[in-house]
């Protein structure tokens, strides 16, 4: 399941042949970089949440 989700996410992240609207060209050489930089706060937030959940889970198991 995770493998399929990862593949689908990569396909959406690197779709360089799509035109959203005039002046928003996904085929431009900077489009991937700009979209990656735009997604970085979201990816960082998800990683932080996952880290916090695993950290708190380990901490609560060690108290038992």
C-alpha positions in Angstrom: 0.0 0.0 0.0 2.8 2.4 1.0 4.6 1.6 -2.2 1.6 2.5 -4.4 1.1 5.8 -2.5 4.8 6.7 -2.9 4.6 6.0 -6.6 1.4 8.1 -7.0 2.9 11.0 -5.0 6.1 11.0 -7.1 4.0 11.1 -10.3 2.1 14.1 -9.0 5.3 15.9 -7.8 7.2 15.5 -11.0 4.5 16.1 -13.6 6.3 18.5 -15.9 4.1 18.4 -18.9 0.9 19.9 -17.3 -0.2 23.5 -17.9 -2.3 24.9 -15.1 -3.1 28.3 -16.6 -1.5 31.0 -18.7 1.8 32.1 -17.0 2.0 28.9 -14.9 4.1 26.6 -17.1 5.1 23.3 -15.5 7.5 22.6 -18.3 9.8 25.5 -17.3 13.1 24.4 -15.9 12.5 26.0 -12.5 9.0 24.5 -12.0 10.1 21.4 -10.1 12.3 23.4 -7.8 9.6 26.0 -7.1 7.0 23.3 -6.4 9.4 21.3 -4.2 10.2 24.4 -2.1 6.5 25.1 -1.8 5.9 21.6 -0.5 8.8 21.6 2.0 6.8 23.1 4.9 4.1 20.4 4.4 6.7 17.6 4.3 8.5 19.0 7.3 5.3 19.2 9.3 4.4 15.6 8.4 7.8 14.4 9.5 7.6 16.4 12.7 4.2 14.9 13.5 5.4 11.3 12.8 8.5 11.9 14.9 6.4 13.3 17.8 4.0 10.3 17.7 6.8 7.8 17.7 8.7 9.6 20.4 5.6 9.9 22.7 4.7 6.3 22.0 8.2 5.1 23.0 8.1 7.4 26.1 4.8 6.1 27.3 5.9 2.5 26.8 9.0 3.1 28.8 6.9 4.4 31.8 4.9 1.1 32.0 
